Amino acid sequence: MSSSAALTQHRAGRGPPLVLLHGLGLSWRSWLPVLGAVEARHDVVVVDLPGFGASPPLDRRVAPTPARLADAVERELDRLGLDAVAMAGNSLGGWLALELARRGRASRVVALAPSGLESPPERAYVIALNEMMRLRARAGACLGRRLTAPLPARVALFGLLRARPWRIGPDEAARELRAFGRSPGFHTTLRHTVGTSVAVGLHEIRVPVRIAYGTLDLLLGPATAPRFTTAIPDAQLVPLPGVGHVPMHDDPELVARTILDFLDPAPTA
């Protein structure tokens, strides 16, 4: 696979395809807690965005802007023979899912705490938090499970992204720490997304969209999520009680239900 493409994993399931997109610094593994539930009703494709997880960065001559990252996902859809498919994305992944919906490549979208509509002061806050988490992850990555085994350490390490950080196990926590601390695309992607770009063309989206946010999200989800529903015609706004910015470990059942109830609405009488 060329370095300009995102890396996908196909998780065979039942029903129409569903593409899952992760947030900055993470990988497809951030969706692990909900995969069992969504695979019961969908054929799932999970994506490592360029420069994260097992996916190589974009060519160094290509800035990882939201448009270029969406291009990479779109090429993967073409390679897999997928046209307009259901998508769910978290944070940066939510932003990209909405961009792909604008392009006509998504049939329905659930965006969990999407980024892209922060004000300049909010943008500075998000960048500072991400840089702090990155430094901490880089420092701790070499220790692996020795660092993540104690519950208080997991709470301290992952409490900014999750409301219930103790629910991520020591081994998965160690893998996430390495991914966040060592992902080669982190700084350039942060700079060219939240650092210098905003979500555009949201008013052009003509497919069903649900914007969901954790009520305990410390990365501005409760403040910015309503802006997306104002900009996107007929978009739903759904609060997720008691979860944080990356809610999949916090409450897998709630997140799976939030996605599936919207993608597979029950027929009306």
PyMOL commands that set and color helices and strands:
alter all, ss='L'
color gray80, all
select helices_A, chain A and resi 28-39+66-79+92-102+120-143+145-148+151-158+165-167+170-182+186-192+202-204+221-231+252-263
alter helices_A, ss='H'
color red, helices_A
select strands_A, chain A and resi 7-11+17-21+43-48+85-90+106-112+209-214+236-240
alter strands_A, ss='S'
color yellow, strands_A
deselect
rebuild
show_as cartoon
